[in-house]
Amino acid sequence: MDHELLTLSRRKMIFQQISKYPGTYLREMEKALSLSLGDLQYHLQQLEKANLISSHDDGRRKRYFVKAEVNYFDREVLSFVKIRTSRNIIIFLLLHPDSSFKEILGQFHFTKGALSFHLKKLLHANIITKTKREKETIYRIKDENAISQVLITYQSGIVDETVSGFIDVWTKIV
């Protein structure tokens, strides 16, 4: 992109980092680029003001995306996929659709409260759905193809063996 703001080498470096790792956050960039926090925040503000990047606050971190490269749906999903617990639940539900709360809980070392918290956030973000089966609540990914495509497209920004394993399995069954 040949925007005048990107003529400054530091700003261009930040922009390229966000392009390479969509959903990256402040502290990750601070370490990766060896910039001071204040300097980084200033340049991020300038890039956001110029509409070159956008940010998405996932409730824990403010994540950054190149506006022209990542659509709103992908930004939403990536914000959850970047959180290990949510990512593990999403991958589990992709591979085991129609799982009960108890089945999901049995797969992980979460407390009931932690699992409930993450499921509520995923429901609110419209990533999963829930239905009743007899006395159990059943969960599934709302749009398996769209969510799996986000995992595949942005896998380089998500360093995790679970994602690699999922992609191997998913590409064989689809």
Number of C-alpha atoms within 10 A of each C-alpha: 9 7 9 8 14 17 10 10 10 15 19 18 13 21 22 15 19 20 20 15 20 25 30 23 18 17 15 13 19 17 11 11 14 10 15 12 13 10 12 20 14 12 18 21 14 15 20 17 11 13 12 19 21 22 19 17 12 16 8 8 16 16 21 26 28 24 17 12 11 18 11 12 13 21 23 18 22 26 23 20 25 19 14 13 15 20 21 17 22 25 23 19 20 22 17 15 16 18 19 20 17 12 13 19 17 10 11 13 10 13 10 11 9 13 19 14 12 15 21 14 17 19 16 11 14 14 21 22 18 17 12 10 10 7 6 12 14 19 22 22 26 17 13 17 13 15 22 19 13 16 23 18 11 17 16 14 17 22 10 13 9 15 20 16 11 18 18 12 12 16 10 8 8 6
